[in-house]
Amino acid sequence: MDGVEEQVGEYVPWSEVTPDAARRLLVAAVDAFAARGYHATTTRDIAGRAGMSPAALYIHYKTKEELLHRISRIGHDKALEILRSAADGPGTAADRLDAAVRSFVRWHAAHHTTARVVQYELDALGDEHRTEIVALRRESDAAVRRILADGVAAGEFDVPDVPGTTLAVLSLCIDVARWFDVAGRRTPDEVGALYADLVLRMVGARTA
């Protein structure tokens, strides 16, 4: 979802944002926040990266925090969509957990710059916006927790602590955004497959 990210499936990065000037500013903000951190980034930095004047930014976004909120909302909506789709999908709990981890990790690798901003700049949001995003994170947590609980109930998983394991699974997936390198030896798909196998082993599921 940042300037160098790939299209994943039918999803076109930042297609939700219009007009084009607003999209350019948002992409520039992602790159600036990822490179310098939210607090060290100025609106002048963002406008400059977008090839626009600082005054042009305020036509589309009232504050720097509004930009961060827009980025965070889109990112968390996409994350929730990925996890819910897997949780509601066909197959056994192991099949659905495999799908959830593969797709969630792949997104964090393919969109690692955006994901770093989305996942690690939460505390920079104002109280109202932070409350909104935390609610979305809880819904993502609930989707994974539901898969794990289904697996335990069906005898597929050996998980004594479903909430704690849910946190561990999500933390493992999210951390990919911190270290993933496009010049590294693994592709997003390969990292997704690796992590799916690790998580299935973690919960005691039989793997192929």
C-alpha positions as a printed NumPy array, in Angstrom:
array([[  0.   ,   0.   ,   0.   ],
       [  2.963,   2.309,  -0.009],
       [  4.536,   3.686,  -3.161],
       [  6.475,   0.496,  -3.951],
       [  3.952,  -2.101,  -2.852],
       [  2.519,  -4.706,  -5.156],
       [ -1.084,  -5.364,  -6.01 ],
       [ -2.317,  -8.382,  -4.044],
       [ -5.109, -10.293,  -5.757],
       [ -7.734,  -7.855,  -6.981],
       [ -6.86 ,  -5.235,  -4.387],
       [ -5.286,  -2.088,  -5.811],
       [ -3.242,  -0.272,  -3.112],
       [ -4.939,   2.89 ,  -1.804],
       [ -7.767,   2.648,  -4.348],
       [-10.091,   3.728,  -1.511],
       [ -8.532,   7.199,  -1.475],
       [ -9.691,   9.888,  -3.888],
       [ -8.979,  12.267,  -5.519],
       [ -5.486,  11.601,  -6.852],
       [ -3.933,  14.461,  -4.846],
       [ -5.276,  13.017,  -1.59 ],
       [ -3.875,   9.605,  -2.536],
       [ -0.446,  11.068,  -3.339],
       [ -0.342,  12.823,   0.019],
       [ -1.346,   9.661,   1.846],
       [  1.329,   7.583,   0.088],
       [  3.889,  10.281,   0.913],
       [  2.784,  10.245,   4.554],
       [  3.229,   6.472,   4.746],
       [  6.769,   6.737,   3.44 ],
       [  7.608,   9.658,   5.745],
       [  6.127,   8.065,   8.879],
       [  7.927,   4.787,   8.135],
       [ 11.246,   6.527,   7.534],
       [ 11.198,   9.153,  10.287],
       [  8.426,   8.191,  12.672],
       [  5.172,  10.061,  13.107],
       [  6.384,  12.639,  15.629],
       [  9.545,  13.526,  13.68 ],
       [  7.611,  14.006,  10.434],
       [  6.265,  17.451,   9.548],
       [  3.473,  18.351,   7.161],
       [  6.141,  20.065,   5.051],
       [  7.986,  16.72 ,   4.804],
       [  4.837,  15.005,   3.584],
       [  3.922,  17.693,   1.059],
       [  7.483,  17.742,  -0.265],
       [  7.487,  13.969,  -0.825],
       [  4.201,  14.332,  -2.711],
       [  5.584,  17.15 ,  -4.857],
       [  3.028,  19.575,  -3.468],
       [  2.99 ,  22.707,  -1.33 ],
       [  2.251,  22.491,   2.419],
       [ -0.888,  24.548,   1.803],
       [ -2.162,  21.896,  -0.625],
       [ -2.08 ,  19.275,   2.113],
       [ -4.646,  21.107,   4.215],
       [ -7.14 ,  21.049,   1.373],
       [ -7.426,  17.283,   1.845],
       [ -6.378,  16.667,   5.453],
       [ -6.948,  19.061,   8.344],
       [ -4.082,  17.69 ,  10.439],
       [ -1.173,  15.277,  10.314],
       [ -3.076,  13.078,  12.765],
       [ -6.004,  12.871,  10.336],
       [ -3.618,  11.46 ,   7.745],
       [ -2.352,   8.851,  10.206],
       [ -5.908,   7.921,  11.113],
       [ -6.854,   7.432,   7.448],
       [ -3.818,   5.221,   6.908],
       [ -4.504,   3.258,  10.069],
       [ -8.204,   2.803,   9.347],
       [ -7.629,   1.488,   5.833],
       [ -4.872,  -0.836,   7.037],
       [ -6.88 ,  -2.238,   9.927],
       [ -9.988,  -2.662,   7.773],
       [ -7.916,  -4.702,   5.308],
       [ -6.387,  -6.792,   8.095],
       [ -9.823,  -7.543,   9.526],
       [-11.148,  -8.444,   6.082],
       [ -8.3  , -10.937,   5.599],
       [ -8.801, -12.625,   8.962],
       [-12.593, -12.733,   8.812],
       [-12.497, -14.18 ,   5.312],
       [-10.291, -17.006,   6.556],
       [-12.33 , -17.556,   9.722],
       [-15.558, -17.776,   7.71 ],
       [-13.999, -19.898,   4.976],
       [-14.418, -23.596,   4.217],
       [-12.524, -26.522,   5.672],
       [-11.351, -27.614,   9.065],
       [-10.065, -25.29 ,  11.75 ],
       [ -6.536, -26.206,  10.653],
       [ -7.378, -25.274,   7.056],
       [ -8.796, -21.942,   8.171],
       [ -5.876, -21.172,  10.498],
       [ -3.462, -21.982,   7.681],
       [ -5.347, -19.625,   5.359],
       [ -5.509, -16.869,   7.971],
       [ -1.801, -16.939,   8.756],
       [ -0.673, -17.286,   5.134],
       [ -2.749, -14.344,   3.937],
       [ -2.122, -12.146,   6.983],
       [  1.649, -12.669,   6.842],
       [  1.729, -12.187,   3.094],
       [ -0.049,  -8.847,   3.461],
       [  2.393,  -7.687,   6.133],
       [  5.35 ,  -8.67 ,   3.949],
       [  4.009,  -7.318,   0.644],
       [  2.922,  -4.094,   2.366],
       [  5.65 ,  -3.935,   4.986],
       [  6.136,  -0.155,   4.883],
       [  2.456,   0.576,   5.39 ],
       [  2.098,  -2.239,   7.91 ],
       [  4.866,  -0.77 ,  10.077],
       [  2.983,   2.52 ,  10.237],
       [ -0.392,   0.851,  10.768],
       [  0.807,  -1.481,  13.509],
       [  3.427,   0.567,  15.336],
       [  2.139,   4.165,  15.309],
       [ -1.113,   3.452,  17.142],
       [ -0.149,   5.52 ,  20.187],
       [  0.251,   8.642,  18.024],
       [ -3.491,   8.718,  17.308],
       [ -5.799,  10.983,  19.27 ],
       [ -8.032,   9.384,  21.888],
       [-11.135,   9.126,  19.7  ],
       [ -9.316,   7.677,  16.72 ],
       [ -7.251,   5.339,  18.889],
       [-10.426,   3.946,  20.481],
       [-11.845,   3.296,  17.008],
       [ -8.728,   1.445,  15.848],
       [ -8.42 ,  -0.57 ,  19.054],
       [-11.986,  -1.794,  18.461],
       [-10.961,  -3.038,  15.002],
       [ -7.939,  -4.806,  16.488],
       [-10.232,  -6.566,  18.94 ],
       [-12.371,  -7.772,  16.052],
       [ -9.267,  -9.175,  14.343],
       [ -8.339, -10.875,  17.604],
       [-11.832, -12.351,  17.796],
       [-11.577, -13.836,  14.287],
       [ -8.383, -15.721,  15.135],
       [ -9.675, -16.699,  18.559],
       [-12.76 , -18.202,  16.919],
       [-10.631, -20.405,  14.658],
       [ -8.55 , -21.61 ,  17.608],
       [-11.628, -22.286,  19.736],
       [-13.199, -24.267,  16.874],
       [-10.025, -26.326,  16.567],
       [ -9.943, -27.065,  20.291],
       [-13.632, -28.038,  20.285],
       [-13.081, -30.364,  17.317],
       [-10.018, -31.958,  18.895],
       [ -7.745, -30.605,  16.147],
       [ -5.671, -28.296,  18.349],
       [ -3.988, -28.695,  21.704],
       [ -4.294, -25.136,  23.053],
       [ -4.748, -24.761,  26.836],
       [ -4.838, -20.944,  26.6  ],
       [ -6.795, -19.717,  23.576],
       [ -6.557, -15.944,  24.334],
       [ -2.814, -16.139,  24.987],
       [ -2.216, -18.215,  21.883],
       [ -4.279, -15.782,  19.813],
       [ -2.021, -12.955,  20.955],
       [  1.077, -15.008,  20.133],
       [ -0.163, -15.841,  16.636],
       [ -1.078, -12.252,  15.786],
       [  2.168, -10.886,  17.237],
       [  4.198, -13.364,  15.18 ],
       [  2.412, -12.359,  11.986],
       [  2.555,  -8.619,  12.595],
       [  6.277,  -8.668,  13.367],
       [  6.966,  -9.615,   9.735],
       [  6.405,  -5.957,   8.809],
       [  9.315,  -4.96 ,  11.039],
       [ 11.986,  -7.141,   9.443],
       [ 10.817,  -8.077,   5.938],
       [ 13.239,  -7.053,   3.19 ],
       [ 12.234,  -7.155,  -0.476],
       [ 15.873,  -7.899,  -1.291],
       [ 15.87 , -10.895,   1.043],
       [ 15.83 , -14.527,  -0.035],
       [ 12.145, -15.187,   0.727],
       [  9.095, -13.819,  -1.074],
       [  5.918, -12.781,   0.782],
       [  4.309, -16.062,  -0.311],
       [  7.224, -18.08 ,   1.043],
       [  7.184, -16.27 ,   4.372],
       [  3.433, -16.841,   4.592],
       [  3.889, -20.574,   4.011],
       [  6.679, -20.768,   6.59 ],
       [  4.677, -18.965,   9.253],
       [  1.537, -20.992,   8.57 ],
       [  3.509, -24.175,   9.175],
       [  5.043, -22.744,  12.361],
       [  1.658, -21.71 ,  13.746],
       [  0.048, -25.075,  12.978],
       [  2.884, -26.75 ,  14.847],
       [  2.437, -24.274,  17.692],
       [ -1.183, -25.325,  18.188],
       [ -0.426, -29.019,  17.859],
       [ -2.2  , -29.471,  14.526],
       [ -1.219, -32.174,  12.056],
       [  0.604, -30.577,   9.131],
       [  0.932, -31.906,   5.605]])
